[in-house]
Amino acid sequence: MKIDQVVVAIYVLLGAALGLVSNYFNKNLASLILAFIIPLAVYLITVFPLIKFVKQKKRKWLIQNSLMAFFLIWFIVWIIAHNVM
């Protein structure tokens, strides 16, 4: 697998896992804000080490595509989990 595919796969798995975790923070407004902050913090923590593995011209690609894949999967899993439970 290319590094691009590995990066997207990592963020899809992280997004799905954090979508399930965010489902447990639906009790009140403070915990709802925490449900948005935790995925953002995890994304920011994980994107910086991955920037070192990609080439200079692919850094913009990494940030754009990993951000989109991560938050889209996170939001879809969170909505599905919220509706099921």
ABEGO torsion letter per residue (X at the ends): XBAAAAAAAAAAAAAAAAAAAAAAAAABAAAAAAAAAAAAAAAAAAAAAAAAABBAAAAAAAAAAAAAAAAAAAAAAAAAAAAAX
